[in-house]
Amino acid sequence: GSSVSTEFRVPTYGRHTFTCKRVCEYKKKLICGIDIKSGNPPDEPRNVLCIQHGMDGHPTCTWDKGRPTYINTTYVIQ
């Protein structure tokens, strides 16, 4: 029948787990939790270079990704 709230800063990049527990009669009970992954948004790719050998070859592309994101990042070339 009651609620609590809090704010907290995520001081570093990477994965952080926060939990909320209730203490009742010297026992802790997990109420809720959250996993937060923090990092940088990806930079726009620079120096994109694609090479295809022959008419039917698969292109091979390289690029400068920019600064580290610290989170799982997938790049797609269209």
N, CA, C and O atoms as a Maestro MAE file, in Angstrom:
{
 s_m_m2io_version
 :::
 2.0.0
}

f_m_ct {
 s_m_title
 :::
 protein
 m_atom[312] {
  # First column is atom index #
  i_m_mmod_type
  r_m_x_coord
  r_m_y_coord
  r_m_z_coord
  i_m_residue_number
  s_m_chain_name
  s_m_pdb_residue_name
  s_m_pdb_atom_name
  i_m_atomic_number
  :::
  1 25 0.777 -1.190 0.000 1 A "GLY " " N  " 7
  2 3 0.000 0.000 0.000 1 A "GLY " " CA " 6
  3 2 0.829 1.269 0.000 1 A "GLY " " C  " 6
  4 15 0.271 2.357 0.147 1 A "GLY " " O  " 8
  5 25 2.162 1.168 -0.162 2 A "SER " " N  " 7
  6 3 2.966 2.386 -0.194 2 A "SER " " CA " 6
  7 2 3.905 2.320 -1.385 2 A "SER " " C  " 6
  8 15 4.062 1.269 -2.006 2 A "SER " " O  " 8
  9 25 4.522 3.435 -1.695 3 A "SER " " N  " 7
  10 3 5.460 3.467 -2.820 3 A "SER " " CA " 6
  11 2 6.672 4.298 -2.444 3 A "SER " " C  " 6
  12 15 6.622 5.152 -1.559 3 A "SER " " O  " 8
  13 25 7.756 4.023 -3.143 4 A "VAL " " N  " 7
  14 3 8.985 4.792 -2.993 4 A "VAL " " CA " 6
  15 2 9.551 5.034 -4.382 4 A "VAL " " C  " 6
  16 15 9.263 4.286 -5.316 4 A "VAL " " O  " 8
  17 25 10.345 6.064 -4.514 5 A "SER " " N  " 7
  18 3 11.029 6.325 -5.773 5 A "SER " " CA " 6
  19 2 12.398 6.905 -5.463 5 A "SER " " C  " 6
  20 15 12.633 7.446 -4.383 5 A "SER " " O  " 8
  21 25 13.288 6.784 -6.425 6 A "THR " " N  " 7
  22 3 14.624 7.319 -6.253 6 A "THR " " CA " 6
  23 2 15.220 7.638 -7.611 6 A "THR " " C  " 6
  24 15 14.770 7.118 -8.631 6 A "THR " " O  " 8
  25 25 16.212 8.475 -7.623 7 A "GLU " " N  " 7
  26 3 17.002 8.765 -8.810 7 A "GLU " " CA " 6
  27 2 18.436 8.381 -8.506 7 A "GLU " " C  " 6
  28 15 18.900 8.509 -7.373 7 A "GLU " " O  " 8
  29 25 19.134 7.910 -9.528 8 A "PHE " " N  " 7
  30 3 20.546 7.592 -9.346 8 A "PHE " " CA " 6
  31 2 21.281 7.844 -10.641 8 A "PHE " " C  " 6
  32 15 20.714 7.731 -11.728 8 A "PHE " " O  " 8
  33 25 22.523 8.180 -10.515 9 A "ARG " " N  " 7
  34 3 23.388 8.391 -11.682 9 A "ARG " " CA " 6
  35 2 24.071 7.076 -12.029 9 A "ARG " " C  " 6
  36 15 24.449 6.305 -11.146 9 A "ARG " " O  " 8
  37 25 24.222 6.835 -13.306 10 A "VAL " " N  " 7
  38 3 24.989 5.687 -13.773 10 A "VAL " " CA " 6
  39 2 26.384 6.226 -14.070 10 A "VAL " " C  " 6
  40 15 26.579 6.906 -15.077 10 A "VAL " " O  " 8
  41 25 27.362 5.932 -13.202 11 A "PRO " " N  " 7
  42 3 28.653 6.618 -13.264 11 A "PRO " " CA " 6
  43 2 29.602 6.123 -14.359 11 A "PRO " " C  " 6
  44 15 30.521 6.849 -14.738 11 A "PRO " " O  " 8
  45 25 29.405 4.926 -14.866 12 A "THR " " N  " 7
  46 3 30.339 4.390 -15.852 12 A "THR " " CA " 6
  47 2 29.577 3.684 -16.963 12 A "THR " " C  " 6
  48 15 28.391 3.383 -16.828 12 A "THR " " O  " 8
  49 25 30.274 3.423 -18.063 13 A "TYR " " N  " 7
  50 3 29.696 2.678 -19.168 13 A "TYR " " CA " 6
  51 2 29.632 1.203 -18.821 13 A "TYR " " C  " 6
  52 15 30.373 0.727 -17.961 13 A "TYR " " O  " 8
  53 25 28.752 0.487 -19.487 14 A "GLY " " N  " 7
  54 3 28.651 -0.952 -19.289 14 A "GLY " " CA " 6
  55 2 27.299 -1.343 -18.722 14 A "GLY " " C  " 6
  56 15 26.331 -0.588 -18.814 14 A "GLY " " O  " 8
  57 25 27.242 -2.536 -18.133 15 A "ARG " " N  " 7
  58 3 25.992 -3.073 -17.600 15 A "ARG " " CA " 6
  59 2 25.938 -2.866 -16.090 15 A "ARG " " C  " 6
  60 15 26.915 -3.105 -15.380 15 A "ARG " " O  " 8
  61 25 24.792 -2.425 -15.618 16 A "HIS " " N  " 7
  62 3 24.584 -2.183 -14.199 16 A "HIS " " CA " 6
  63 2 23.267 -2.829 -13.790 16 A "HIS " " C  " 6
  64 15 22.283 -2.753 -14.526 16 A "HIS " " O  " 8
  65 25 23.243 -3.451 -12.643 17 A "THR " " N  " 7
  66 3 22.031 -4.065 -12.121 17 A "THR " " CA " 6
  67 2 21.646 -3.368 -10.828 17 A "THR " " C  " 6
  68 15 22.468 -3.210 -9.925 17 A "THR " " O  " 8
  69 25 20.391 -2.953 -10.750 18 A "PHE " " N  " 7
  70 3 19.867 -2.313 -9.556 18 A "PHE " " CA " 6
  71 2 18.697 -3.138 -9.047 18 A "PHE " " C  " 6
  72 15 17.874 -3.608 -9.833 18 A "PHE " " O  " 8
  73 25 18.624 -3.311 -7.748 19 A "THR " " N  " 7
  74 3 17.547 -4.093 -7.165 19 A "THR " " CA " 6
  75 2 16.879 -3.314 -6.045 19 A "THR " " C  " 6
  76 15 17.469 -2.422 -5.436 19 A "THR " " O  " 8
  77 25 15.640 -3.679 -5.798 20 A "CYS " " N  " 7
  78 3 14.870 -3.100 -4.703 20 A "CYS " " CA " 6
  79 2 14.454 -4.248 -3.797 20 A "CYS " " C  " 6
  80 15 13.826 -5.208 -4.243 20 A "CYS " " O  " 8
  81 25 14.805 -4.144 -2.528 21 A "LYS " " N  " 7
  82 3 14.508 -5.213 -1.583 21 A "LYS " " CA " 6
  83 2 13.749 -4.662 -0.390 21 A "LYS " " C  " 6
  84 15 13.917 -3.504 -0.007 21 A "LYS " " O  " 8
  85 25 12.925 -5.495 0.180 22 A "ARG " " N  " 7
  86 3 12.170 -5.140 1.379 22 A "ARG " " CA " 6
  87 2 12.755 -5.923 2.553 22 A "ARG " " C  " 6
  88 15 13.031 -7.116 2.432 22 A "ARG " " O  " 8
  89 25 12.942 -5.252 3.682 23 A "VAL " " N  " 7
  90 3 13.434 -5.912 4.888 23 A "VAL " " CA " 6
  91 2 12.258 -6.034 5.859 23 A "VAL " " C  " 6
  92 15 11.639 -5.045 6.253 23 A "VAL " " O  " 8
  93 25 11.981 -7.265 6.221 24 A "CYS " " N  " 7
  94 3 10.879 -7.513 7.146 24 A "CYS " " CA " 6
  95 2 11.329 -8.610 8.106 24 A "CYS " " C  " 6
  96 15 11.662 -9.715 7.677 24 A "CYS " " O  " 8
  97 25 11.340 -8.312 9.386 25 A "GLU " " N  " 7
  98 3 11.768 -9.266 10.403 25 A "GLU " " CA " 6
  99 2 13.161 -9.840 10.088 25 A "GLU " " C  " 6
  100 15 13.386 -11.049 10.148 25 A "GLU " " O  " 8
  101 25 14.074 -8.939 9.753 26 A "TYR " " N  " 7
  102 3 15.476 -9.283 9.483 26 A "TYR " " CA " 6
  103 2 15.660 -10.145 8.234 26 A "TYR " " C  " 6
  104 15 16.743 -10.694 8.029 26 A "TYR " " O  " 8
  105 25 14.643 -10.277 7.405 27 A "LYS " " N  " 7
  106 3 14.756 -11.020 6.154 27 A "LYS " " CA " 6
  107 2 14.612 -10.051 4.995 27 A "LYS " " C  " 6
  108 15 13.774 -9.149 5.026 27 A "LYS " " O  " 8
  109 25 15.447 -10.246 3.958 28 A "LYS " " N  " 7
  110 3 15.368 -9.419 2.767 28 A "LYS " " CA " 6
  111 2 14.578 -10.158 1.697 28 A "LYS " " C  " 6
  112 15 14.780 -11.354 1.485 28 A "LYS " " O  " 8
  113 25 13.682 -9.449 1.025 29 A "LYS " " N  " 7
  114 3 12.897 -10.030 -0.049 29 A "LYS " " CA " 6
  115 2 13.040 -9.137 -1.278 29 A "LYS " " C  " 6
  116 15 12.813 -7.929 -1.211 29 A "LYS " " O  " 8
  117 25 13.418 -9.745 -2.396 30 A "LEU " " N  " 7
  118 3 13.570 -9.006 -3.646 30 A "LEU " " CA " 6
  119 2 12.191 -8.578 -4.144 30 A "LEU " " C  " 6
  120 15 11.296 -9.407 -4.307 30 A "LEU " " O  " 8
  121 25 12.031 -7.288 -4.382 31 A "ILE " " N  " 7
  122 3 10.763 -6.738 -4.845 31 A "ILE " " CA " 6
  123 2 10.797 -6.519 -6.359 31 A "ILE " " C  " 6
  124 15 9.868 -6.908 -7.068 31 A "ILE " " O  " 8
  125 25 11.859 -5.902 -6.844 32 A "CYS " " N  " 7
  126 3 11.972 -5.626 -8.276 32 A "CYS " " CA " 6
  127 2 13.437 -5.371 -8.606 32 A "CYS " " C  " 6
  128 15 14.277 -5.299 -7.710 32 A "CYS " " O  " 8
  129 25 13.736 -5.235 -9.879 33 A "GLY " " N  " 7
  130 3 15.092 -4.957 -10.315 33 A "GLY " " CA " 6
  131 2 15.102 -4.521 -11.765 33 A "GLY " " C  " 6
  132 15 14.110 -4.659 -12.482 33 A "GLY " " O  " 8
  133 25 16.240 -3.993 -12.183 34 A "ILE " " N  " 7
  134 3 16.387 -3.551 -13.568 34 A "ILE " " CA " 6
  135 2 17.852 -3.667 -13.965 34 A "ILE " " C  " 6
  136 15 18.744 -3.388 -13.164 34 A "ILE " " O  " 8
  137 25 18.094 -4.081 -15.205 35 A "ASP " " N  " 7
  138 3 19.434 -4.081 -15.792 35 A "ASP " " CA " 6
  139 2 19.515 -2.902 -16.741 35 A "ASP " " C  " 6
  140 15 18.651 -2.726 -17.599 35 A "ASP " " O  " 8
  141 25 20.548 -2.100 -16.589 36 A "ILE " " N  " 7
  142 3 20.747 -0.926 -17.438 36 A "ILE " " CA " 6
  143 2 22.085 -1.082 -18.148 36 A "ILE " " C  " 6
  144 15 23.103 -1.380 -17.523 36 A "ILE " " O  " 8
  145 25 22.069 -0.878 -19.460 37 A "LYS " " N  " 7
  146 3 23.307 -0.851 -20.247 37 A "LYS " " CA " 6
  147 2 23.500 0.580 -20.713 37 A "LYS " " C  " 6
  148 15 22.646 1.141 -21.399 37 A "LYS " " O  " 8
  149 25 24.621 1.164 -20.338 38 A "SER " " N  " 7
  150 3 24.868 2.561 -20.700 38 A "SER " " CA " 6
  151 2 26.081 2.663 -21.615 38 A "SER " " C  " 6
  152 15 27.030 1.886 -21.504 38 A "SER " " O  " 8
  153 25 26.035 3.624 -22.511 39 A "GLY " " N  " 7
  154 3 27.134 3.830 -23.438 39 A "GLY " " CA " 6
  155 2 26.878 5.051 -24.295 39 A "GLY " " C  " 6
  156 15 26.023 5.879 -23.980 39 A "GLY " " O  " 8
  157 25 27.627 5.155 -25.383 40 A "ASN " " N  " 7
  158 3 27.517 6.262 -26.323 40 A "ASN " " CA " 6
  159 2 26.680 5.845 -27.527 40 A "ASN " " C  " 6
  160 15 26.729 4.681 -27.925 40 A "ASN " " O  " 8
  161 25 25.915 6.759 -28.119 41 A "PRO " " N  " 7
  162 3 25.292 6.434 -29.401 41 A "PRO " " CA " 6
  163 2 26.386 6.300 -30.452 41 A "PRO " " C  " 6
  164 15 27.420 6.961 -30.355 41 A "PRO " " O  " 8
  165 25 26.172 5.454 -31.452 42 A "PRO " " N  " 7
  166 3 27.223 5.293 -32.469 42 A "PRO " " CA " 6
  167 2 27.425 6.581 -33.270 42 A "PRO " " C  " 6
  168 15 26.474 7.307 -33.560 42 A "PRO " " O  " 8
  169 25 28.678 6.844 -33.618 43 A "ASP " " N  " 7
  170 3 28.994 7.961 -34.507 43 A "ASP " " CA " 6
  171 2 28.614 7.571 -35.933 43 A "ASP " " C  " 6
  172 15 28.473 6.389 -36.248 43 A "ASP " " O  " 8
  173 25 28.452 8.560 -36.772 44 A "GLU " " N  " 7
  174 3 28.215 8.281 -38.187 44 A "GLU " " CA " 6
  175 2 29.502 7.708 -38.777 44 A "GLU " " C  " 6
  176 15 30.579 8.264 -38.558 44 A "GLU " " O  " 8
  177 25 29.406 6.595 -39.529 45 A "PRO " " N  " 7
  178 3 30.631 5.993 -40.098 45 A "PRO " " CA " 6
  179 2 31.361 6.978 -41.008 45 A "PRO " " C  " 6
  180 15 30.744 7.782 -41.705 45 A "PRO " " O  " 8
  181 25 32.689 6.893 -40.982 46 A "ARG " " N  " 7
  182 3 33.535 7.744 -41.822 46 A "ARG " " CA " 6
  183 2 34.433 6.851 -42.668 46 A "ARG " " C  " 6
  184 15 34.664 5.688 -42.337 46 A "ARG " " O  " 8
  185 25 34.927 7.401 -43.744 47 A "ASN " " N  " 7
  186 3 35.873 6.723 -44.626 47 A "ASN " " CA " 6
  187 2 35.351 5.345 -45.058 47 A "ASN " " C  " 6
  188 15 36.063 4.346 -44.949 47 A "ASN " " O  " 8
  189 25 34.115 5.299 -45.544 48 A "VAL " " N  " 7
  190 3 33.523 4.037 -46.001 48 A "VAL " " CA " 6
  191 2 34.163 3.645 -47.321 48 A "VAL " " C  " 6
  192 15 34.231 4.450 -48.249 48 A "VAL " " O  " 8
  193 25 34.633 2.401 -47.403 49 A "LEU " " N  " 7
  194 3 35.271 1.881 -48.607 49 A "LEU " " CA " 6
  195 2 34.716 0.495 -48.883 49 A "LEU " " C  " 6
  196 15 34.779 -0.381 -48.021 49 A "LEU " " O  " 8
  197 25 34.168 0.286 -50.090 50 A "CYS " " N  " 7
  198 3 33.657 -1.026 -50.489 50 A "CYS " " CA " 6
  199 2 34.363 -1.468 -51.763 50 A "CYS " " C  " 6
  200 15 34.523 -0.686 -52.700 50 A "CYS " " O  " 8
  201 25 34.779 -2.718 -51.787 51 A "ILE " " N  " 7
  202 3 35.473 -3.300 -52.940 51 A "ILE " " CA " 6
  203 2 34.739 -4.565 -53.336 51 A "ILE " " C  " 6
  204 15 34.389 -5.388 -52.489 51 A "ILE " " O  " 8
  205 25 34.504 -4.716 -54.661 52 A "GLN " " N  " 7
  206 3 33.898 -5.930 -55.185 52 A "GLN " " CA " 6
  207 2 34.795 -6.443 -56.300 52 A "GLN " " C  " 6
  208 15 35.116 -5.704 -57.231 52 A "GLN " " O  " 8
  209 25 35.198 -7.695 -56.210 53 A "HIS " " N  " 7
  210 3 36.050 -8.309 -57.221 53 A "HIS " " CA " 6
  211 2 35.165 -9.029 -58.231 53 A "HIS " " C  " 6
  212 15 34.466 -9.979 -57.878 53 A "HIS " " O  " 8
  213 25 35.189 -8.579 -59.495 54 A "GLY " " N  " 7
  214 3 34.388 -9.195 -60.542 54 A "GLY " " CA " 6
  215 2 32.932 -8.763 -60.477 54 A "GLY " " C  " 6
  216 15 32.519 -8.031 -59.576 54 A "GLY " " O  " 8
  217 25 32.161 -9.235 -61.457 55 A "MET " " N  " 7
  218 3 30.745 -8.862 -61.564 55 A "MET " " CA " 6
  219 2 29.875 -9.573 -60.532 55 A "MET " " C  " 6
  220 15 28.857 -9.031 -60.100 55 A "MET " " O  " 8
  221 25 30.267 -10.776 -60.136 56 A "ASP " " N  " 7
  222 3 29.439 -11.583 -59.235 56 A "ASP " " CA " 6
  223 2 29.995 -11.686 -57.820 56 A "ASP " " C  " 6
  224 15 29.447 -12.416 -56.994 56 A "ASP " " O  " 8
  225 25 31.058 -10.977 -57.535 57 A "GLY " " N  " 7
  226 3 31.672 -11.076 -56.216 57 A "GLY " " CA " 6
  227 2 30.851 -10.368 -55.146 57 A "GLY " " C  " 6
  228 15 30.066 -9.466 -55.440 57 A "GLY " " O  " 8
  229 25 31.041 -10.784 -53.929 58 A "HIS " " N  " 7
  230 3 30.387 -10.124 -52.803 58 A "HIS " " CA " 6
  231 2 31.220 -8.920 -52.392 58 A "HIS " " C  " 6
  232 15 32.438 -9.038 -52.257 58 A "HIS " " O  " 8
  233 25 30.597 -7.768 -52.189 59 A "PRO " " N  " 7
  234 3 31.374 -6.602 -51.770 59 A "PRO " " CA " 6
  235 2 31.900 -6.763 -50.341 59 A "PRO " " C  " 6
  236 15 31.235 -7.336 -49.478 59 A "PRO " " O  " 8
  237 25 33.084 -6.255 -50.120 60 A "THR " " N  " 7
  238 3 33.690 -6.205 -48.802 60 A "THR " " CA " 6
  239 2 33.860 -4.738 -48.443 60 A "THR " " C  " 6
  240 15 34.474 -3.974 -49.188 60 A "THR " " O  " 8
  241 25 33.313 -4.350 -47.296 61 A "CYS " " N  " 7
  242 3 33.335 -2.942 -46.910 61 A "CYS " " CA " 6
  243 2 34.062 -2.747 -45.576 61 A "CYS " " C  " 6
  244 15 34.023 -3.613 -44.701 61 A "CYS " " O  " 8
  245 25 34.711 -1.621 -45.441 62 A "THR " " N  " 7
  246 3 35.355 -1.223 -44.191 62 A "THR " " CA " 6
  247 2 34.994 0.241 -43.926 62 A "THR " " C  " 6
  248 15 34.658 0.981 -44.851 62 A "THR " " O  " 8
  249 25 35.066 0.647 -42.672 63 A "TRP " " N  " 7
  250 3 34.804 2.024 -42.302 63 A "TRP " " CA " 6
  251 2 35.345 2.287 -40.910 63 A "TRP " " C  " 6
  252 15 35.584 1.361 -40.136 63 A "TRP " " O  " 8
  253 25 35.534 3.556 -40.606 64 A "ASP " " N  " 7
  254 3 35.915 3.990 -39.258 64 A "ASP " " CA " 6
  255 2 34.631 4.138 -38.449 64 A "ASP " " C  " 6
  256 15 33.747 4.911 -38.819 64 A "ASP " " O  " 8
  257 25 34.527 3.401 -37.349 65 A "LYS " " N  " 7
  258 3 33.311 3.411 -36.539 65 A "LYS " " CA " 6
  259 2 33.223 4.620 -35.616 65 A "LYS " " C  " 6
  260 15 32.136 4.943 -35.138 65 A "LYS " " O  " 8
  261 25 34.312 5.282 -35.359 66 A "GLY " " N  " 7
  262 3 34.287 6.413 -34.428 66 A "GLY " " CA " 6
  263 2 34.581 5.953 -33.011 66 A "GLY " " C  " 6
  264 15 35.251 4.942 -32.798 66 A "GLY " " O  " 8
  265 25 34.073 6.707 -32.046 67 A "ARG " " N  " 7
  266 3 34.368 6.411 -30.642 67 A "ARG " " CA " 6
  267 2 33.678 5.111 -30.198 67 A "ARG " " C  " 6
  268 15 32.675 4.714 -30.791 67 A "ARG " " O  " 8
  269 25 34.201 4.456 -29.176 68 A "PRO " " N  " 7
  270 3 33.573 3.234 -28.665 68 A "PRO " " CA " 6
  271 2 32.166 3.522 -28.122 68 A "PRO " " C  " 6
  272 15 31.928 4.570 -27.521 68 A "PRO " " O  " 8
  273 25 31.249 2.589 -28.339 69 A "THR " " N  " 7
  274 3 29.883 2.767 -27.843 69 A "THR " " CA " 6
  275 2 29.692 2.142 -26.462 69 A "THR " " C  " 6
  276 15 28.840 2.594 -25.697 69 A "THR " " O  " 8
  277 25 30.467 1.115 -26.135 70 A "TYR " " N  " 7
  278 3 30.377 0.375 -24.868 70 A "TYR " " CA " 6
  279 2 29.079 -0.417 -24.736 70 A "TYR " " C  " 6
  280 15 28.780 -0.930 -23.657 70 A "TYR " " O  " 8
  281 25 28.312 -0.524 -25.804 71 A "ILE " " N  " 7
  282 3 27.111 -1.353 -25.838 71 A "ILE " " CA " 6
  283 2 27.116 -2.120 -27.152 71 A "ILE " " C  " 6
  284 15 27.820 -1.738 -28.087 71 A "ILE " " O  " 8
  285 25 26.335 -3.206 -27.236 72 A "ASN " " N  " 7
  286 3 26.258 -3.970 -28.479 72 A "ASN " " CA " 6
  287 2 25.736 -3.065 -29.588 72 A "ASN " " C  " 6
  288 15 24.676 -2.453 -29.458 72 A "ASN " " O  " 8
  289 25 26.494 -2.987 -30.683 73 A "THR " " N  " 7
  290 3 26.147 -2.102 -31.789 73 A "THR " " CA " 6
  291 2 26.237 -2.888 -33.095 73 A "THR " " C  " 6
  292 15 27.233 -3.568 -33.341 73 A "THR " " O  " 8
  293 25 25.216 -2.800 -33.924 74 A "THR " " N  " 7
  294 3 25.196 -3.462 -35.223 74 A "THR " " CA " 6
  295 2 25.199 -2.388 -36.301 74 A "THR " " C  " 6
  296 15 24.408 -1.446 -36.255 74 A "THR " " O  " 8
  297 25 26.089 -2.536 -37.264 75 A "TYR " " N  " 7
  298 3 26.179 -1.596 -38.383 75 A "TYR " " CA " 6
  299 2 25.627 -2.269 -39.623 75 A "TYR " " C  " 6
  300 15 25.923 -3.436 -39.880 75 A "TYR " " O  " 8
  301 25 24.821 -1.541 -40.401 76 A "VAL " " N  " 7
  302 3 24.224 -2.059 -41.630 76 A "VAL " " CA " 6
  303 2 24.523 -1.077 -42.751 76 A "VAL " " C  " 6
  304 15 24.321 0.128 -42.601 76 A "VAL " " O  " 8
  305 25 25.005 -1.596 -43.873 77 A "ILE " " N  " 7
  306 3 25.252 -0.759 -45.055 77 A "ILE " " CA " 6
  307 2 24.122 -1.016 -46.036 77 A "ILE " " C  " 6
  308 15 23.809 -2.161 -46.362 77 A "ILE " " O  " 8
  309 25 23.513 0.072 -46.503 78 A "GLN " " N  " 7
  310 3 22.420 -0.043 -47.482 78 A "GLN " " CA " 6
  311 2 22.769 0.733 -48.723 78 A "GLN " " C  " 6
  312 15 21.984 0.767 -49.671 78 A "GLN " " O  " 8
  :::
 }
 m_bond[311] {
  # First column is bond index #
  i_m_from
  i_m_to
  i_m_order
  :::
  1 1 2 1
  2 2 3 1
  3 3 4 2
  4 3 5 1
  5 5 6 1
  6 6 7 1
  7 7 8 2
  8 7 9 1
  9 9 10 1
  10 10 11 1
  11 11 12 2
  12 11 13 1
  13 13 14 1
  14 14 15 1
  15 15 16 2
  16 15 17 1
  17 17 18 1
  18 18 19 1
  19 19 20 2
  20 19 21 1
  21 21 22 1
  22 22 23 1
  23 23 24 2
  24 23 25 1
  25 25 26 1
  26 26 27 1
  27 27 28 2
  28 27 29 1
  29 29 30 1
  30 30 31 1
  31 31 32 2
  32 31 33 1
  33 33 34 1
  34 34 35 1
  35 35 36 2
  36 35 37 1
  37 37 38 1
  38 38 39 1
  39 39 40 2
  40 39 41 1
  41 41 42 1
  42 42 43 1
  43 43 44 2
  44 43 45 1
  45 45 46 1
  46 46 47 1
  47 47 48 2
  48 47 49 1
  49 49 50 1
  50 50 51 1
  51 51 52 2
  52 51 53 1
  53 53 54 1
  54 54 55 1
  55 55 56 2
  56 55 57 1
  57 57 58 1
  58 58 59 1
  59 59 60 2
  60 59 61 1
  61 61 62 1
  62 62 63 1
  63 63 64 2
  64 63 65 1
  65 65 66 1
  66 66 67 1
  67 67 68 2
  68 67 69 1
  69 69 70 1
  70 70 71 1
  71 71 72 2
  72 71 73 1
  73 73 74 1
  74 74 75 1
  75 75 76 2
  76 75 77 1
  77 77 78 1
  78 78 79 1
  79 79 80 2
  80 79 81 1
  81 81 82 1
  82 82 83 1
  83 83 84 2
  84 83 85 1
  85 85 86 1
  86 86 87 1
  87 87 88 2
  88 87 89 1
  89 89 90 1
  90 90 91 1
  91 91 92 2
  92 91 93 1
  93 93 94 1
  94 94 95 1
  95 95 96 2
  96 95 97 1
  97 97 98 1
  98 98 99 1
  99 99 100 2
  100 99 101 1
  101 101 102 1
  102 102 103 1
  103 103 104 2
  104 103 105 1
  105 105 106 1
  106 106 107 1
  107 107 108 2
  108 107 109 1
  109 109 110 1
  110 110 111 1
  111 111 112 2
  112 111 113 1
  113 113 114 1
  114 114 115 1
  115 115 116 2
  116 115 117 1
  117 117 118 1
  118 118 119 1
  119 119 120 2
  120 119 121 1
  121 121 122 1
  122 122 123 1
  123 123 124 2
  124 123 125 1
  125 125 126 1
  126 126 127 1
  127 127 128 2
  128 127 129 1
  129 129 130 1
  130 130 131 1
  131 131 132 2
  132 131 133 1
  133 133 134 1
  134 134 135 1
  135 135 136 2
  136 135 137 1
  137 137 138 1
  138 138 139 1
  139 139 140 2
  140 139 141 1
  141 141 142 1
  142 142 143 1
  143 143 144 2
  144 143 145 1
  145 145 146 1
  146 146 147 1
  147 147 148 2
  148 147 149 1
  149 149 150 1
  150 150 151 1
  151 151 152 2
  152 151 153 1
  153 153 154 1
  154 154 155 1
  155 155 156 2
  156 155 157 1
  157 157 158 1
  158 158 159 1
  159 159 160 2
  160 159 161 1
  161 161 162 1
  162 162 163 1
  163 163 164 2
  164 163 165 1
  165 165 166 1
  166 166 167 1
  167 167 168 2
  168 167 169 1
  169 169 170 1
  170 170 171 1
  171 171 172 2
  172 171 173 1
  173 173 174 1
  174 174 175 1
  175 175 176 2
  176 175 177 1
  177 177 178 1
  178 178 179 1
  179 179 180 2
  180 179 181 1
  181 181 182 1
  182 182 183 1
  183 183 184 2
  184 183 185 1
  185 185 186 1
  186 186 187 1
  187 187 188 2
  188 187 189 1
  189 189 190 1
  190 190 191 1
  191 191 192 2
  192 191 193 1
  193 193 194 1
  194 194 195 1
  195 195 196 2
  196 195 197 1
  197 197 198 1
  198 198 199 1
  199 199 200 2
  200 199 201 1
  201 201 202 1
  202 202 203 1
  203 203 204 2
  204 203 205 1
  205 205 206 1
  206 206 207 1
  207 207 208 2
  208 207 209 1
  209 209 210 1
  210 210 211 1
  211 211 212 2
  212 211 213 1
  213 213 214 1
  214 214 215 1
  215 215 216 2
  216 215 217 1
  217 217 218 1
  218 218 219 1
  219 219 220 2
  220 219 221 1
  221 221 222 1
  222 222 223 1
  223 223 224 2
  224 223 225 1
  225 225 226 1
  226 226 227 1
  227 227 228 2
  228 227 229 1
  229 229 230 1
  230 230 231 1
  231 231 232 2
  232 231 233 1
  233 233 234 1
  234 234 235 1
  235 235 236 2
  236 235 237 1
  237 237 238 1
  238 238 239 1
  239 239 240 2
  240 239 241 1
  241 241 242 1
  242 242 243 1
  243 243 244 2
  244 243 245 1
  245 245 246 1
  246 246 247 1
  247 247 248 2
  248 247 249 1
  249 249 250 1
  250 250 251 1
  251 251 252 2
  252 251 253 1
  253 253 254 1
  254 254 255 1
  255 255 256 2
  256 255 257 1
  257 257 258 1
  258 258 259 1
  259 259 260 2
  260 259 261 1
  261 261 262 1
  262 262 263 1
  263 263 264 2
  264 263 265 1
  265 265 266 1
  266 266 267 1
  267 267 268 2
  268 267 269 1
  269 269 270 1
  270 270 271 1
  271 271 272 2
  272 271 273 1
  273 273 274 1
  274 274 275 1
  275 275 276 2
  276 275 277 1
  277 277 278 1
  278 278 279 1
  279 279 280 2
  280 279 281 1
  281 281 282 1
  282 282 283 1
  283 283 284 2
  284 283 285 1
  285 285 286 1
  286 286 287 1
  287 287 288 2
  288 287 289 1
  289 289 290 1
  290 290 291 1
  291 291 292 2
  292 291 293 1
  293 293 294 1
  294 294 295 1
  295 295 296 2
  296 295 297 1
  297 297 298 1
  298 298 299 1
  299 299 300 2
  300 299 301 1
  301 301 302 1
  302 302 303 1
  303 303 304 2
  304 303 305 1
  305 305 306 1
  306 306 307 1
  307 307 308 2
  308 307 309 1
  309 309 310 1
  310 310 311 1
  311 311 312 2
  :::
 }
}
